[in-house]
Amino acid sequence: MLQTQPIPAQAAASDRRGGVRPTPWWMDVMLVLFVAAIAFGIARAAARWSTPLSPNVRIDTSISQLPLYAGLSTLRMAVAYILSLVFSLLYARAAAASKAAERVMLPVLDILQSIPILSFMPGVVLALAAAFPGRTIGLELAAILLIFSSQAWNLAFSFHQSLKTIPRELSEAADVYRLGIWQRFTRLELPFGAIALIQNSMMSWAGGWFFLMASEQFVLGANNLRLPGLGSYLAAAADARDTHAIIWGIVALVTVIVALDQVLWRPLVAWSDKFKFEQSGGDASESWMLDLLRNSTVVAWLHDHTVAPIERSLDRPREPLKLVRFKFVVPRWARVLAGFVAIIAASGLVIWGGLAAFHTVSGLAGRTWWTIVVATLATFGRTLAALIIATAWTVPFGVAVGMSPKWSRRLQPLVQVIASIPATALFSVLLLVLLELPGGLNIAAVALMVLGTQWYILFNVIAGAMAIPSDLKEAAGVYGLSGWRKWKLLIIPAIFPYLVTGLITATGGAWNASIVSEYVIFAGRKISTTGLGALIAEAADAQNFALLLASTLVMAAVVILGNRLVWRKLYRVAESRYRLE
Amino acid sequence: MTIAMEAPPSVERGEVILEARSVDKYYGDDRTPVLDSVSVALHSGEFVALLGPSGSGKSTLLRLLSGLMPPSGGMVLSHGEELTGINPNVAIVFQSFALFPWLTVLQNVELGLLAAGVPVEQRRERAVAAIDLIGLDGYEEAFPKELSGGMKQRVGFARALVVQPEVLFMDEPFSALDVLTGETLRAELQELWNSKSMPTRAVLLVTHNIDEAVTLADRILVFGANPGHIRIELPGLPAHERMHHGPARQHLVDAIYRVMTNPGEDASMLVGQPSAPARAERPRRYQVLPDVGIDDLTGFVQYLSSIGGRANVHDLARDLQLRSDDVLAIVEASDLLGFADLQDRAVLLTQPGVEFADAELDAEKAMFRHFALAHVSLLRHIVRELDASPSATLDSDRLMEELEEAFSGGEARRQFETVVDWGRYAELFSYDDASGELRLDPESGVGAADALREAMTADSSATWSVDGDDN
């Protein structure tokens, strides 16, 4: 028998990295300081939440205030993200637990995903501000709720998808070796879903920034309630036409995004490599931060004295350990009754909501409906134009980048940084320029939509072009395919599934963006153009709830219909015909 | 023919540990049967093999006995008490290993002890001991992806043995491994079992490999498909007869081959000994098409022709390096089409088979079309439906629905894929996967349909489930 002394987990981890020297002491000091700074920042920002609400928050555009604003924005994002994560883990777990639950919970998620979030902002702000009279926390919660609703759905979908695709024998192994619920969750379900969750978390953060910036720039009626943060800073700077402050504001935003990428997402992605399910090795992601953490004595000490004992106590089996699968089966009549009650309650709720909505909406005059139809057509036209423009430049560019390993290596990080700047942060800045152009907001709105949605398409096209197998490229070369033929026979079929995926996200994004781009309050004056987004924003501003509800429902219906009638079909074609296997 | 049946069971049977009493299992809302009234008792001290083609429900039975799923009818008894939930006395070694890729070898092995609430130190000690026992010391901190298939399955064994199960279940444990590795592991397992160095009191092995079953088992249950049932129970060989390839072993292997190559016949007649009355085979609407692609079929006929038109099934599996049930499926397909004849355990190429092997591509296709129409009732059915349809098309969903009435879900899909593969190759129809539409081929398909129609009118009493007689 060879030596079989157990190796402590941490030592094993650094052993695997192969003789890496330990992190120098000053790095450990830096780490401690870093953590302390974050803790201090959170404490300070949280202290503001209980401060009395001043009716007219003045946004200070001096640069010295930027770190505070950046911290406030990031904190909002973090709180919303943690809520989203907890929600989606629970929701997905519950949905996967039974067929019946799944049948209800998934369509609900699908509908929630299609509702234009921004149109709820006014209602939510009013309600929460009323719930905490005179306190900032109501406003903060409204912003957090808005970000939450932009982050949670795809996380929940992703985790549910993971739970459903756990290989059967792996799940049976967990059953046979009688892992408890917690052990099963930590040893099997969470690890199996980790990679998809992290990827989707990054997407959620990008989406979150978009809405955070929008919500911080949001000014409610005459009250002028606004949240201090990077979004409001940029808006104030643009209002004041303070180029200096605008530039610094953007720099601060990019810095926050890049820093988060470096100290949070990259390490997570590199760390999650070990959850890859393929049984053989692949190329691993790298992260300096992760290496630092792995080799740090402080982190190892912290792990051994905080995380490890908690893990151990959580792992302790709860008696009795029997996995009750089909022992205490609820009698059939009880299940039927429960299902019956649930259906009646659910349909009652739906009917009540429907009637209430109908009652609200039915007050609208015929002419108003006509306005909504015209507005919908106008926004539809803009969405279409935005998608065409975005596709027209991203497809050739993305294919060029994706098919050349050299360019994709050089440009990918740059494109990622540019893309990570939320378009909403730049809206007020861009308006400075765009409003001077002929066509005014009518054209500017399209430009803003393009800005907000082109990245979804670009990233997918690059990914698609990179995924073209080199033997196919070589075959195209050998048979002399070039120009249009090469596009028709190789490139378009290869990127098609990716393009469709990108377009689906982009379409939803464009409709949503119309709310902030067709109606703007800029330098104290209202500017708007014909469109459904403008209608929603205007109705919200005027607190005309009938119109708000009607136009929101129309937008949700248009998005859902588009998904069902166009995108899903295209997606199915893409999946079945153009899938490279 | 006399065979090794008179050999006494090599192990005295102990008490019954685990038992399935006439269990049924249905899947899905349409209650497709997978297992039909199967009874098995597992005694202390014995090694039992469940042998059968894929789809015969042997893995399902294993899952019922382990409590991973409840039976639809009948009951599972553990030590005489009805089993409700996961069987605590059982560990499983899986075909795909089912290791957790994010856990080290040690953590994977500790998994079963973790749930049992064994204290940390003891957990580690026992896991390390199990790893040693199975020959993996030094690999404790490795991750599964760093290991070869054989090493992975060793981890699978260690993980199963560390919980000291009363019964060890093995679901095709060697079939994902290459032949040599599988052989090594099998021998080691046998040694462990024989030396009684593990506390396990009984082993249940699911396999499709006849050699494996004969080498390891005290008792062999041969399963039949559609729905799964036990066709015959055979006693294993005495320990000393198992390893060397003597006549007793050959007899047993031959008997099992005969049973497995004649799925439609009474198994006890085939092994030449009386046993429990066999269940009557159900009349079927369609014959069961073996899951064999065109390439394998044509390749096989040509191979058989090249070696003189005659071969032993057992040798074929070895020479072609194929799993024995795959070879059986191919042989069955050639037999069904009239290109080969299965006699006892030898395959003979028929005259059409010889011609088929020599034919040029076009002639080969024409022959295939002719013989497939003559012998495959489902193919004739499709061509007639296509002929009757004004647009000469058939919706694949409709065909699937029909098949699902006759076959279980997975089997229906396989039947569909096989018949589409054959029909496309025969140029009887085309199939568009995206629209799910079968379309009659304007040339040969229409011709075949005409011929079928004529034959119908000529002999109106013709029943199409009976094979044609034109060879």
Interface residues (C-beta under 8 A of the other chain):
Chain A: M1 L2 T4 P6 I7 A12 D15 R16 P167 E169 L170 E172 A173 D175 V176 Y177 R178 L179 G180 Q183 R187 L188 P191 K274 F275 K276 F277 E278 Q279 S280 G281 R312 D315 R316 P317 E319 L321 K322 L323 V324 R325 F326 K327 V573 S576 R577
Chain B: R63 S66 G67 L68 P70 T84 G85 I86 P88 V90 A91 I92 F94 Q95 S96 F97 A98 F100 P101 W102 L103 T104 L106 L111 G112 L114 A115 A116 G117 V120 R124 V128 I131 D132 D137 G138 E140 E141 F143 P144 K145 E146 K152 R159 V163 D433 A434
